[in-house]
Amino acid sequence: MRPVQLKHEGLKTYPTSIKLGTMRQLFIVFLLSIALAARAASEKPNVVFFLADDLGWTDLGCYGSSFYETPNLDRLAKEGMRFTQAYAACPVCSPTRASLLSGQYPARVGITDYIGGAAKGKLLPAEYLHRLPAGDARLPAMFHDQGYVTWHVGKWHLGGKGSYPTDHSFDVNVGGCEWGSPKHGYFSPWDNPVLPNGKPGEFLTDKLTDETVKLIHENKDKPFFLEYWSYAPHVPIQAPAELVNKYKEKLKRLGLDPKAGLVEGENFPTINKKKQHIVRRTVQSDPTYAALIENLDTNIGRVLKAIEEAGQADNTIVIFSSDNGGLATAEGSPTSNLPLSDGKGWMYEGGIREPLIVKWPGVVKADSISDVPVITPDFLPTLTEAVGGKLPTNATLDGVSFVPVLKGAADHLDRDAMYWHYPHYGNQGGTPGAAIRIGDWKLIQFFEDNHAELYNIKSDPSEKHDLAKEQPDRVHSMQTKLIDWQQQVGAKIPQRNPDYESEMKK
């Protein structure tokens, strides 16, 4: 093609050596290039990450619950892959959330307790950060770099003003603040600092979904990353009256009492609860908790329907999980995680093993099940690979991509161990500790007296048989590896409380 020659007359310029037809062709090519670029951008898969709060491993029908009703999540499991050995990075919320966004273990991030926690017992609480460090929200930043719009909906609990989602690579924040739970309950007015009150009596999860549906329908031009971090089913345990009545009637039909299976145990190990007893629930029979679970399931169904209505169902990766185990030993003990031991706040399986469902149309085989152990920091490399992004090179990452597992091309991940570090007393009766899992073996280190327990998770997922005395060599090697890791990531170790005896006598 001959070069374009321009003749200038004042402010006007016009071609003199290209025919009008040629100019039209160039303009059409230009428009087509824009359309193709837009199409290429739109073909990037949307990603929706549902994260429930305090939902236990057996709180869904597809994970074995016969009392709670979760038809939308059960359907999602039928359409995707259900993981049987997925783990939260911590038995309480804020550390797991920080791990999800950063791709690092909580001990490396520096957030090791739920923000605001400071209980004392024989040990003093280890120091920890009370907000997500700037630059550590690598997951939404990666999506931004790939041209996505990024939305946060629901619970945040990773810092107050100056550390809200919009300070960490999210374009939109709906309801995410410093709160760890709905401070004034689930019914409006909830007085959330970043979410207007709804109509009197409106339910919080319904409102969050209303706003989410609007975002989906109004988004036209870019792929989106949506993290829908529900406040439910965290305390206070509240739900719409008609749903609560439904489960009360179900209890009658089943011949169950709402307080069935509540077993009083030992005293709490903390100073502030020293006269209270841990109460373990062994039967799922709380009607209000069941209603709260069903309401959450219904709202997840509404979000999925909106994605379908927007014509994006076949181009959207959907993930569902929880931030820690179900609340089974305290604060009303509304659920049971059996056959797993204990729950939220404990280093046993009930505190850290989570439901995980992944739907990826055209990639994940429908109605498939994986027994491969995965853990929270794995999501950053997994989603980065899934959308063709780039991992950050300015930070040490702890996760491993499980895309090969999702594709059905691998039955294990190439890593030597998974780690947990919780040097705190929570509200649920657990004591400060750490853990390591290598293959089928899991060792728990208890900081109060430094004793260790050893379990074969494959043969004994309920952790009933401590094999530490029978296998001292394995205990030693795993403890050594755990300690080496703690030193590598700069994990804080809790120190003795010099006033413990006197405080217990008060």
BELBEL-V101647 format. One record per residue. N is the residue number from 1. SS is DSSP state (H for helix, E for strand, C for the rest). OMEGA is omega in degrees with one decimal (999 if undefined). D_FIRST is the distance of its C-alpha to the first C-alpha in Angstrom with 2 decimals. Layout:
n={N/N}
ss={SS/SS}
omega={OMEGA/OMEGA}
d_first={D_FIRST/D_FIRST}
This chain:
n={1/2/3/4/5/6/7/8/9/10/11/12/13/14/15/16/17/18/19/20/21/22/23/24/25/26/27/28/29/30/31/32/33/34/35/36/37/38/39/40/41/42/43/44/45/46/47/48/49/50/51/52/53/54/55/56/57/58/59/60/61/62/63/64/65/66/67/68/69/70/71/72/73/74/75/76/77/78/79/80/81/82/83/84/85/86/87/88/89/90/91/92/93/94/95/96/97/98/99/100/101/102/103/104/105/106/107/108/109/110/111/112/113/114/115/116/117/118/119/120/121/122/123/124/125/126/127/128/129/130/131/132/133/134/135/136/137/138/139/140/141/142/143/144/145/146/147/148/149/150/151/152/153/154/155/156/157/158/159/160/161/162/163/164/165/166/167/168/169/170/171/172/173/174/175/176/177/178/179/180/181/182/183/184/185/186/187/188/189/190/191/192/193/194/195/196/197/198/199/200/201/202/203/204/205/206/207/208/209/210/211/212/213/214/215/216/217/218/219/220/221/222/223/224/225/226/227/228/229/230/231/232/233/234/235/236/237/238/239/240/241/242/243/244/245/246/247/248/249/250/251/252/253/254/255/256/257/258/259/260/261/262/263/264/265/266/267/268/269/270/271/272/273/274/275/276/277/278/279/280/281/282/283/284/285/286/287/288/289/290/291/292/293/294/295/296/297/298/299/300/301/302/303/304/305/306/307/308/309/310/311/312/313/314/315/316/317/318/319/320/321/322/323/324/325/326/327/328/329/330/331/332/333/334/335/336/337/338/339/340/341/342/343/344/345/346/347/348/349/350/351/352/353/354/355/356/357/358/359/360/361/362/363/364/365/366/367/368/369/370/371/372/373/374/375/376/377/378/379/380/381/382/383/384/385/386/387/388/389/390/391/392/393/394/395/396/397/398/399/400/401/402/403/404/405/406/407/408/409/410/411/412/413/414/415/416/417/418/419/420/421/422/423/424/425/426/427/428/429/430/431/432/433/434/435/436/437/438/439/440/441/442/443/444/445/446/447/448/449/450/451/452/453/454/455/456/457/458/459/460/461/462/463/464/465/466/467/468/469/470/471/472/473/474/475/476/477/478/479/480/481/482/483/484/485/486/487/488/489/490/491/492/493/494/495/496/497/498/499/500/501/502/503/504/505/506}
ss={C/C/C/C/C/E/E/E/E/C/C/E/E/E/E/C/C/C/C/H/H/H/H/H/H/H/H/H/H/H/H/H/H/H/H/H/H/H/H/H/H/H/C/C/C/E/E/E/E/E/E/E/C/C/C/C/C/C/C/C/H/H/H/C/C/C/C/C/C/C/H/H/H/H/H/H/H/H/H/C/E/E/E/E/E/E/E/C/C/C/C/C/H/H/H/H/H/H/H/H/H/H/C/C/C/H/H/H/H/C/C/C/C/C/C/C/C/C/C/C/C/C/E/C/C/C/C/C/C/C/C/C/C/C/C/C/C/H/H/H/H/H/H/H/H/C/C/C/E/E/E/E/E/E/C/C/C/C/C/C/C/C/C/C/H/H/H/C/C/C/C/E/E/E/C/C/C/C/C/C/C/C/C/C/C/C/E/C/C/C/C/C/C/C/C/C/C/C/C/C/C/C/E/H/H/H/H/H/H/H/H/H/H/H/H/H/H/H/C/C/C/C/C/E/E/E/E/E/E/C/C/C/C/C/C/C/C/C/C/C/H/H/H/H/H/H/H/H/H/H/H/H/H/H/C/C/C/C/C/C/C/E/E/E/E/E/E/C/C/C/H/H/H/C/C/C/E/E/E/E/E/C/C/C/C/C/H/H/H/H/H/H/H/H/H/H/H/H/H/H/H/H/H/H/H/H/H/H/H/C/C/C/H/H/H/E/E/E/E/E/E/E/C/C/C/C/C/C/C/C/C/C/C/C/C/C/C/C/C/C/C/C/C/C/C/C/C/C/H/H/H/H/E/E/E/E/E/E/E/E/C/C/C/C/C/C/C/E/E/E/C/C/C/E/E/C/C/H/H/H/H/H/H/H/H/H/C/C/C/C/C/C/C/C/C/C/C/C/C/C/C/C/H/H/H/H/C/C/C/C/C/C/C/C/C/C/C/E/E/E/E/E/C/C/C/C/C/C/C/C/C/C/E/E/E/E/E/E/C/C/E/E/E/E/E/E/C/C/C/C/C/E/E/E/E/E/C/C/C/C/C/C/C/C/C/C/C/C/C/C/C/H/H/H/H/H/H/H/H/H/H/H/H/H/H/H/H/H/H/C/C/C/C/C/C/E/C/C/C/H/H/H/H/H/H/C}
omega={178.7/178.8/177.2/176.8/-176.8/175.3/-174.6/172.8/-176.0/-179.9/-176.8/172.2/178.6/-178.5/178.3/-173.8/176.2/-179.1/-178.7/179.9/178.9/178.4/178.0/178.7/178.6/-179.6/178.1/177.1/178.6/179.3/178.7/179.5/177.0/-179.1/179.9/177.9/178.8/179.3/179.1/179.0/-177.0/-179.0/170.9/-177.0/168.7/177.5/177.0/-179.4/174.6/176.1/176.9/-177.3/178.8/178.6/-173.9/-174.9/-177.5/-178.1/178.7/177.1/-178.7/174.8/169.9/-179.5/175.6/-179.5/178.4/-179.4/-175.0/-173.9/-178.1/178.1/174.9/178.4/177.9/178.1/177.9/-178.1/-176.0/-178.7/177.2/-179.9/179.9/-177.6/175.2/-174.3/166.4/-178.7/-178.7/177.9/171.8/-159.9/-170.3/179.2/179.2/179.7/177.1/178.7/179.6/-177.4/-172.6/-173.0/-178.8/171.6/-179.7/-179.0/178.2/177.0/-178.1/175.6/-174.1/176.2/172.6/-171.6/-174.9/-179.1/-179.9/-177.1/179.7/173.5/174.0/179.8/173.0/179.9/176.1/177.4/177.8/179.1/-178.5/172.7/179.1/-179.7/177.0/179.2/-178.0/177.5/-173.4/-178.4/177.4/178.1/177.6/178.8/176.7/-178.8/-179.7/175.5/179.6/162.2/-173.5/-176.8/170.6/178.3/173.1/-173.5/177.5/174.5/177.0/177.4/-179.6/-178.4/-174.5/176.6/174.8/180.0/-179.3/172.8/-175.7/171.3/172.2/179.2/-175.7/175.5/178.0/172.4/-178.1/-179.0/-177.8/-176.4/172.1/179.0/175.9/-170.7/-179.3/176.9/-176.4/-177.2/179.7/8.8/178.8/174.7/175.4/-175.0/-178.8/176.8/179.7/175.7/176.1/174.6/179.1/178.9/179.1/-175.4/-171.8/-178.2/175.8/-179.4/179.3/179.1/176.4/-178.5/178.7/179.3/177.3/179.9/-178.0/-177.3/-177.7/-179.1/-174.7/-163.9/-171.9/169.9/-176.8/168.6/179.9/167.8/179.2/-177.2/-176.7/169.5/-177.3/0.1/176.8/174.0/3.8/-179.1/-178.5/179.2/177.2/-172.0/-176.6/177.0/177.9/179.1/177.6/-177.4/172.6/177.1/178.3/176.6/179.9/-179.6/-178.9/-178.3/-178.6/173.5/179.0/-179.6/179.2/174.2/176.2/-174.7/179.4/-177.9/-174.6/175.5/174.1/-178.1/-175.2/-178.4/-173.4/-179.7/-170.6/-178.5/-179.3/-179.9/170.8/179.1/-178.0/175.5/-179.2/-179.7/175.4/-174.9/178.2/-174.6/-179.2/176.5/178.0/179.0/178.4/177.5/-178.8/177.5/177.1/179.7/179.2/-178.9/173.2/175.7/178.5/178.3/180.0/177.4/178.4/177.7/178.0/179.5/178.6/179.5/-174.4/-175.1/-178.2/-179.2/-177.1/171.9/-179.5/179.5/173.9/175.4/-179.6/-174.6/176.5/-176.0/-178.9/-176.5/-170.1/-173.3/-175.2/174.9/-178.8/178.7/-171.2/-178.5/176.1/178.3/-179.1/17.3/178.4/-177.3/173.2/-173.4/-178.2/176.9/-178.5/179.8/174.8/-173.7/179.8/-179.7/-172.1/179.8/-171.0/165.8/173.7/177.9/178.1/173.0/179.3/-174.2/178.9/-178.4/-178.7/177.7/-179.7/176.0/178.4/-177.7/176.9/175.2/-178.8/177.1/174.7/-175.8/-170.3/-177.1/177.2/-174.3/-179.8/179.0/179.9/-178.6/176.1/177.4/-176.3/-177.2/178.0/-179.6/179.8/176.4/176.8/-179.8/-176.0/-179.4/174.3/179.4/-175.8/-175.2/177.0/178.5/174.7/173.7/177.6/177.4/179.8/179.8/-178.3/-176.4/-179.2/176.8/174.8/176.8/-176.0/173.3/-175.4/-175.6/168.8/-172.5/172.0/178.9/-179.5/-174.4/-172.9/166.7/174.6/178.2/-167.7/175.6/177.2/179.1/-177.9/-178.4/177.5/-179.3/175.9/174.0/175.8/-175.9/179.0/-174.3/179.3/176.7/176.4/177.2/-179.0/-170.8/-177.9/-179.3/177.7/174.3/-178.6/173.9/-175.7/-178.5/168.7/-171.9/-179.5/-177.9/-174.8/-179.2/178.7/178.9/178.2/-172.2/177.7/-176.1/-175.2/-178.3/-178.7/-176.4/-177.5/-179.4/178.1/177.6/-177.9/-177.1/-179.9/176.4/179.7/179.6/178.9/180.0/177.7/178.7/178.9/179.0/-178.8/-176.3/-179.9/-178.4/178.8/179.7/-178.7/-177.8/-179.5/175.7/-175.9/-177.6/-173.3/-176.0/-178.7/-179.9/178.5/-179.2/-177.3/999}
d_first={0.00/3.76/6.44/8.78/11.90/15.13/18.44/21.57/24.84/27.35/26.36/23.68/19.91/17.46/13.91/14.07/10.75/9.38/11.64/14.21/13.53/10.02/11.86/14.56/12.60/11.44/15.07/16.44/14.68/16.10/19.46/19.53/19.00/21.89/23.99/23.53/24.50/27.48/28.45/28.39/30.62/32.91/33.40/35.09/38.76/40.96/44.11/47.54/50.42/53.86/56.49/60.07/62.73/65.83/65.18/67.03/66.12/68.23/67.52/65.28/66.37/63.91/65.54/69.04/70.32/72.60/73.41/70.12/67.75/64.02/62.38/58.84/58.79/60.50/57.74/55.09/56.86/56.75/53.00/52.38/54.12/57.49/58.44/62.14/62.08/59.77/61.06/60.83/60.62/63.83/66.74/66.06/63.07/61.43/61.00/59.32/56.93/56.06/55.53/53.18/50.93/51.11/51.08/54.23/57.92/59.88/61.88/58.75/57.49/60.98/61.68/64.51/66.52/65.90/65.31/68.68/70.80/73.56/76.55/79.17/81.54/82.85/79.54/77.66/74.11/71.45/69.12/65.71/62.81/63.04/59.35/56.12/54.78/51.56/48.62/50.52/48.96/46.31/45.89/44.60/42.59/40.80/39.99/38.73/36.38/35.01/34.29/37.55/39.88/43.35/46.63/50.18/52.97/56.67/58.73/57.42/60.47/58.48/59.44/60.07/58.21/55.59/55.19/54.30/51.37/49.05/49.89/48.66/45.08/46.02/44.38/47.35/51.03/53.45/57.02/56.57/58.95/61.66/63.85/64.80/66.14/66.50/68.90/70.45/70.02/67.60/68.74/67.42/68.05/66.69/65.87/62.85/61.35/57.77/58.45/60.08/63.29/63.14/65.73/69.26/69.69/66.00/65.33/63.01/61.10/60.51/59.12/56.76/55.44/55.03/52.77/50.84/50.23/48.85/46.37/45.15/44.80/43.14/40.53/37.30/34.34/35.29/37.29/40.79/43.45/46.86/50.04/52.95/55.97/58.94/62.15/64.02/66.31/67.44/70.76/72.07/72.42/71.91/70.50/70.64/74.21/73.46/71.80/74.67/77.14/75.25/75.81/79.39/80.04/78.32/80.65/83.62/82.47/82.04/85.33/83.71/84.66/81.92/83.50/83.85/83.28/83.62/85.36/86.67/86.18/86.54/86.39/83.11/82.61/81.59/83.92/82.77/83.51/86.37/88.74/86.28/85.80/82.64/82.55/80.54/79.43/79.64/78.91/76.01/78.03/77.00/76.09/74.27/72.11/71.34/70.34/68.10/66.36/65.89/64.51/61.93/61.04/60.71/58.33/56.17/56.04/54.93/52.01/50.95/51.25/49.01/46.33/46.70/46.53/43.29/41.83/41.63/44.56/42.54/40.30/43.12/45.15/48.72/51.29/54.93/57.48/60.19/60.83/64.29/67.15/69.19/72.01/75.00/77.60/77.84/77.16/78.63/77.15/75.28/73.84/74.61/72.26/74.61/74.46/72.80/75.07/75.20/72.06/70.23/71.29/72.48/70.99/72.14/69.73/70.53/69.11/65.79/64.86/62.59/61.12/57.43/55.31/51.58/49.54/45.97/44.77/43.26/44.41/48.13/50.44/52.47/56.17/55.95/58.23/57.76/60.63/58.39/59.51/56.86/57.34/55.77/53.58/51.85/49.92/47.49/46.12/46.35/44.32/41.82/41.18/41.17/38.31/36.31/37.35/38.38/42.00/43.06/43.72/46.03/48.99/51.19/50.81/53.66/52.18/50.89/48.23/49.85/46.66/47.79/51.02/49.25/47.21/50.45/49.43/52.17/55.85/56.24/54.47/54.37/56.60/60.13/61.61/61.31/63.13/64.78/66.45/68.49/70.98/72.37/74.88/73.25/75.11/75.78/78.27/76.19/76.72/74.28/72.74/69.85/68.81/66.86/65.88/65.27/64.80/67.58/69.69/69.91/72.00/72.96/74.26/76.57/76.75/80.18/82.03/79.18/80.22/77.64/77.41/75.66/74.49/72.83/70.47/69.83/73.51/74.69/72.09/75.01/75.90/79.57/80.29/79.90/79.74/79.75/83.27/82.62/79.48/79.99/77.61/74.71/75.65/75.66/72.27/70.61/72.28/71.14/67.53/67.77/69.23/66.59/63.88/65.69/65.74/62.08/60.90/63.53/65.48/68.33/71.79/74.40/77.55/81.20/82.56/85.68/87.05/86.68/90.40/91.49/88.77/89.77/93.39/92.65}
